[in-house]
Amino acid sequence: MIRILFTGVGRRIELLQAFKAASVNSDCPVKIYGADMAGTAPALCYCDETRHICAMKDPAYIDELAAICEREKIDLLIPTIDTDLQVLSDNISAFKAVGTRVLISAPDKIRLCRDKNLTSDFFRSCGLEAPHTYNDVEAYDEGYPCFIKPKDGSSSINAFRADNEAQLRVYAGLIEDYVIQPFVDGIEYTVDIMCDFGGNPIFITPRIREAVRAGEVLKTRIVNDPVIVDEMKKLIEAFKPCGPITVQLIKDRSTGIDHYIEINPRYGGGAPLSIKAGADSASAILKLLCGENPGYTEDAAAEDAVYSRFDQSVCITPSKQMSIRGVIFDLDDTLYPERQYVQSGYRLIAEYLGDASYAGRLMKYFEDGKQAVDELLAEIGRPEEKEKCIDIYREQIPDIRLYPGVSELIASLKDKGIKVGIVTDGRVNGQRNKLHALGLDSLIGDENIMITDELGGVQFRKPCDIAFRILQNRWRIPAGQIVYIGDNIAKDLQAPMQLGMQFIYYKNADGIYPRTGSVIDVPVITDIRELKF
């Protein structure tokens, strides 16, 4: 399992999805963590785990973040916003000490990116064309129009075109620490660059910024311009990026000369578009973490591919006034105690092995986090019987019972005309046997029960949302009027929240697997009998 923590996740849903897709396509399991201060970032609904963190400017920020990395055994930390970069780069050693790599370039390179004066000087030191910068309106003498913006700004905030001296003086009065550059009339490009940990290029993807909003691209076209690619190789040689950087330039309409204006030493907002076009930096990062060297791929992104982006909302805090017309339950440790299922299987294995006391020993190994069957069979000198024991466990008709109040709750919901369903993960035969032993197959009905493995394999297990979509489609009920109740907030929360369903966390103190918290505020129950509809 590779564990990746994103800081400042914000709206970076496409980026998180790219890493999840890379995990599926490479058969490399990845757990995505998101750190957030407020708990309202939409991308949190797409993380496997979420963690509270103090503000990035707080003196305790690095200590808190490093503690999370150490506790969760984070392999890679990926920053996504400008305000996070310098402090992380300056403190790489704190993360290295706990075994976490930070996908960020050297501190001096971060500083030059944050200061537009230094950025312009750096471009020219690489032999690239860049507009000259001025820090005083009185010194600017290159004519109009020109461009004025904060020296350390981002996202086009307080960036203005001035068509004459009067306008320039007005804008200069609005910005405390500014740079002025002559305006270049041309075609705007972003270049998405991915390098390995040693600063060697993997992908260089130029794309035209055909439509932009607040500094972030809305529509882009992949154009593998060989001149730009060669120019970026010069920059890479001098910069030695660790991981992703994005470079912005303007190609002069009249001369065709590339004028470089900005470097963002992180994933740019539009970087997932290059990933979709074929320059799959998420997959490359997973390969690097697994010790592979992806090497450089020329023109990896599909030429002339056009991508247009759109906004989509997720419900972070559902309205408490919304009526409920459908209730979906998790199964294991939500409707019955899964420990009973484990004990039932161990009793059958002990019976097969000829000693009832083995059941208690198996359970002790299980509680200690060990491979119980392997441990016992090794201890008694019968390892060759592992396959038979596993079959007994998986094919059992278990001795299990519903939690108190479950049958009555389901009957009450149905009497009120509320749809009732189950979405559960696990091997099909095992889950079917559980449902039959509990009487849920007849109480709820097969058409309302989704065993995710039946959809085509483990890739459809939660947090995949397909099972929830199927039930919603069958019931013809708006997502906001359906609630899902589950005991594993890390796995059960994502899909309902992404679809706009409500979610209730059953904080089951007797559950057999450890539960971790979430920065997202959701209703919590500690007994299934607390549910009222």
N, C-alpha and C positions, 0 to 999 in steps of 0.2 A: 504494500500500500504506500503510495506516494502522497504526502500531505502538503498542500499548498495553501498558504495564507495570503489573502489579498487585503491590503489596507485601503481605506477610502473607497470602498466598493461602489457607493453611489448608484449610478445608473448603468454600470458596466456589465449588463446582463449578457450582451453578445459575446463579450470576452470570456465570461464564465462558461457560457454554452460551448464556446470553441474548445475549452480545455476538457469539458465533459465529453464532447464528441471525439476528441483526440484519445481520450481514455478508452472509449468503446472501440474505436477503429484500430487501436494498437493493442488491445487486450491488456492494457496496463492500468490496474485499479488506482483511482485517484480520489482523494477526499478533499473537497474544497471548503476552506474556512474563510469567513468574512469578519473583519474587525470593524466595529462601528461604535460611535459615541451615543447617537440619539436613538437608534433602533427603528428608524423610519425609512431607511434607504431601500428602494425597490429591489436592488440586487440581492439583498439579504434573503429574499424568498427563493433564490436560486443557489444558495450555499448549502452544503451538507451540514455545516456547523457554523454557529455565529458566536461572537464573543464581544462583551462590553470592553471598551477601551476609553481612556481619558482623551482629552483634546490633544491634537498633534503638537500644539505649542506648550502643553503642560510639561513642567520639568520631569514629571514621573513617566512620561510617555514611553521612552526607550525601555525603562525598567519593566513597565507593565507588559509591553509588547514582547520583550525577551522572555519574560516569565511565561507568557502564553505559549511561545515557541518551544520552550523547554518542556512545559507540562504536556503539550499535545504532540511533541516530537515532530515539529514542523520541518520538512525538508527544504522548502523554498518559500521565501517571502517576496511578494511582488507588489511594489507600490504602484498606484495608478494616478495620483494627482501631484501637481507641482510642489505644493506646500509640504509634502512628506519627504521630498527627495534629499535635501541637504542634510537633515538631521539623521536620516538612515545611512547615508553614505559616510557621514562622519563617525558613525557608531557601528560599522560593520563588525568590528572585533567583538562587540557585545553579543552578537548573534552567532558568530563563529564559535564562541565559547560554549554555546548550548547546542551546537551541531546544526545550525540553520544557515543556509546560504541565502544571501540577499541578491536579487536580480537588479543590480544597480551599478552604475559606472563610478569611477574614482571621484573623490571629493572635489579635486581641482576642475574636473570636467563638468561636474554639476554646477559649480560656481560660474563658470564661463557661460553656461546655458542660461543661467538666471539673470545675467547682466548683458543687455543687448549690445553694449559697447564692446565687451569682451567677445561676444559671439561674432560680431562683425569682423573684429581683428583676427579671430581664429579662422574664419572662412578665407580671408585673404592670405593667411599664413599657409593654407593648404593649396594656394594657387587658384582659388575660386573667386568669382566676382561677387561682391557684396556692396550694398549701398553704404556710403559713409554716414556716420552718426554724429549728431550734434546734441550737446546737452544744455545749450543756452539759445533762446530764441534770438538774442542779439547777434549770435555768431553764425546763424544759418544764412547761407548766401547762394543756394543752388537752385533757386527758382520754385515755381509752383505749377501744379499741385505738389504737396508734400504730405508726409504721414507723421503723426505724432502719437506716441504711446508710452505707457509706463516702462521704466528701465527694466523692471523685473515682473512685468505683467504676463497674463495668460488669458486664454479663452476670448480674446479680442475685447476684453473689458477696458473701457476708457481709451480705446484706440480710434483715432479720428483722421479723416482726410481733410486737409486745409487747402482751400483753393486760392487763398490770398493771405497777405500778412496780417490783416485784421482778424481773420478767422484763427490763424495760428496763435496769435497773442491771447485770444479768448480761451482756446483749448489749453494753452500753456498755463493759464491761471487756474485751470481745473485739476491739473495733474501735478502732484508734489515733486516727483522725481522722474523726469521724462527723457526720451530720446526723440530726435527729429531725423527723418531720413527722406531723401528725395523720392517722390512717388514713381514707381515703375509701372507703366501700362503694359499689361501682358496677361498670360495664362498662368493661373495659380496651380502649383503642384504640391502634393505631399509625397514624400518618399518614406515608406515603411521599411525599416532596416532591422534585421535580426542577426545578432552575432552570438557566437558561443561564449563560454565564460572567459576565454582568453582574448576576446576581441576580434576573432576571425569571422568574416561574413558567412552567413548561411543563406539569407534571402535579401535582395534589394528590389523593392517594388515601387516604381514611380506611378502615381495616379493623379489625374486632373481633378481638381476640386470644382465640379460643375455647379454645385449649389451648397451654400454654407449658411448656418444659423448660429450666432453667438460663438463664432470661431470653430464650430464643429461641423464636419461635412455631412450634408444630407444626401447628396448624389455625387458619385465618383465614377471615373472611367480609368481602367487600367491601361497605361501606355508605357510599354517597356522601352523607353527612350535610351538608346545605347550611350549617348553623350552624358545624360544624367547619371546612368549607372557607373560609367567610368569616373565621373567626378566624385561620386559617393565612395568609390573605392579609395580615392585619395583621402577623403575625409576620415573614413574608417581607419586607415593606416595611422593617422595622427591621433584620432580620438580614442581608439581601442574600446568600443562600447562593450559593456557586459549586458547581454540580452538585447532588449528592444530600444530603439530610438526612432524618432520621426523628425524629418528635416523638411522645412518649407522653403519654397523658392518661387520666383516669378520669371517666366520665360518672356523676354521682351518681344512684343509683337513685330516690331520693325527690324530688329537686329538678330533675333533668335538667340541672344545671349542669356544664359541662366544667371539670375541675381538671387543669391541665397540670403534669407532673412532670419531664419529661426531654427533652433534645435530643441526638441523636447526629449530629454533622456529617459523616456518611459514609453509604455504603450500609448499611442495616440487614440483619441476617441474613435477614429475611423479604421484603426488597425484590423479589427475583425473582418473588414471587407476584403483586405488583402489575403487574409487567412482563407476566406470562402473562395477566393479566386484561385487558390492553389499554393500560395506561399504560407504553408501551414506552420507558423511559428510555435503554436501550442504543442503540436506533435514533436517538433524539433526540441523543445524544452524537455519533454518527457524522455526523449532519447538521450539527451545530455545527462539527465538525472539518473538514467539507467546505465551510464557509462559508455554510451555509443557516441560516435562522431558523425553527425549528419552530413558534414561537408557543405560546400557551396553549390547551389543550384541556380544556373542562369535562367532568367525569364520564367521563374516558377509559376507566376500568376498568369492567368489566361488573358492574352492581349485583347483589348477592346471590350472586355467584360464591364458592364455598367451595373452599379449597385445603387439602389435608392432606399433610404432608411425611413422608418416610421416610428411613431410613439405608441406605446402600449402601457396600460396601467395595471397595477396589481393592488389588491386591497390589503393594506397593512393592518388596519383596525376595523373590522366589520361593525356595522351598526347594531347595537343591542336591541333596536326596535324592529329589526327585520324579521318577518315571520319565517318559521321553519316548516318546509313541506317535504323534506327528505333528510334522513339521518343515515350516515354510513359509519360502520364500526370497523376498526381493526379487530383482529381475532386474538392472537397470542398475547397474553398478559393484559388484555383489555376486557374480553368477555369471559375468560377463564384463566386460572393460574398456570402458566407454562411449566412451572416447576413440577406440577402434577404429571404432565406429559413426560418429562424427563425421568421422573421416578418410576412411572409405569413402564417405560422402555427398559430401564435398568433392572427392574424386577424380572422381566421376561428374559433378559440376557443372563441374569444370575440363575434363573431356573434352567435355562439351556446348559449352562456350565456346571450345574449340579450342586451349587452352594448358595443358599439364600443370603448369606452374609455378604456376598459379592455386591449386592445392590447398594448397600451402605458405603462400601469402599468406592464404587463407581461414582456415587453422588459426592463423596468427599473430594475425589480428584476433580470432578466437574466444578465444584464450588471454589477450588483452588486455581481454576483457570487452566487446567491441564487437559490433554486429550485423554479422556477418561478410559475409553475402551483400550487404547494403545497401552496406557499405563498398567491397567489391570492384567491384560494378557501377557505383557512382558514380565510382570511380577510372578504370575503363576506358570510361566513357561509354555504358553499356548498361543503365540503370536500368529500362527497359521490360521487361526479361527476368526481373525478380524472381520473378513468379508461376511461371514455368516452372522456374526454378532451385529454388524451394521445393518444387514438386511432385516434381522429380527426387529431392531429398533425402528427402522423406517417403515416397515410394513405392519406394525402393531395396530390393533384396534384398542386404543388407549383407554385406561381407566381414569377419566377426567370428568369434572363437574363445572357447571357455570358458576360464576360469582353470584352471591346472593343478590336478588333483585333484578337480574338480567332478564329472565323470562317474563316477569311482570312488566318491566319497562318496554320490552318489544311488543307485548300484547297491547299495552296502553297506546303506544304509538300507532299501531295498526288500527286500533279502534277509532283513533282520531283522524284517520285517513292519511297519515304521514307515511311516506314510503320508507322502507327499512332495507338496508343492504350491508354487505361486508366486502371490504377489499383487503386481501391478505397475501403475503408473500410465502413462498416455500414450495417444496416438492409436491406435486399434485396429489399423489396417492396419500401422502402423509396428511395434507390439509383436508382432503376429502374424508379420511378416517376420523379426524378430529371433529369435523362438522357433523358427521353422522353420530358419533359417540355422544355429542352434546345435544343432538336433536335440532340443530340449527338449520340443517338442510330442509327439513319439513316445516320448521317454524317460520323461516324467512323465504324459502323457495330458491331453487337453483338459479332462476333467471335474475335474481338480485344478489348473487354471490360471485365475486370476481377473484379467482385464484390467479395471480399475475403470471405465474409460470405457464399457465394454460394458453396464454396469448402468444407464446412462441419462444419462451426461454427467460433466463434470469435478467436479460436486459430490460424486461418490462416490469421488473420489481420497483417498488417505491424507492426513490422519489419520482420515477416515471409517472406521467399523469394519464396515460391511456386508459387504464381501468376506470378511473374516475370519469373520464369523458364518456366512456361507453355507458356507464350507469346514468349519467346526466341525460344523455341522448335517449336512452330507453324510457326514462321517467318524464322527459319533456318538462323539466323544472329549471328555472333560472339558477345559475350557480350560486348566487347570493342567498338563495333560500334552501341551500343544502349545507349541512354541518357534518364534519368528519371528526370522530373521536378516536384518538390513538394514544399509546403510552410511550412512544419513542419520538421525542420532539425533533431529533436530528433527521429521522427518516420520514416521519409521518406528516410533518408540517408543510414541506415544500409544495407538493402538488396541489393540495386544496387552496393554499394561499395564491399560487400562480393563476389558478382558474377563477379566483374570486369567491371560493367557498369559505364558509366559516370553519373554525377549528377549535376544538376543546382538548386540552392536554390532560390526560389521565395520569397524574403523577403517582404511579403505583410503587409504593414502598417495598412491596414484595416481589417486584419484577426480577427476573434472573439476570438481566443484562444491565450494565451501568447506563445511566441516563445523564445526558448533559443538557445544559441550559441554552436559552436563546435570548438574544437582545430584543426580539419581537415580543410585544406584550399580548399574551393570549389568555383566555379564561382557563383556570386550572381547577380540577376536581381531584380528590383523593379517595373517593369511593363512587362506584358506578351509580349507587342509589342517590347521589346528589343531583343527578341530571333531572331537570324539570322542563317539559315541553308543553 
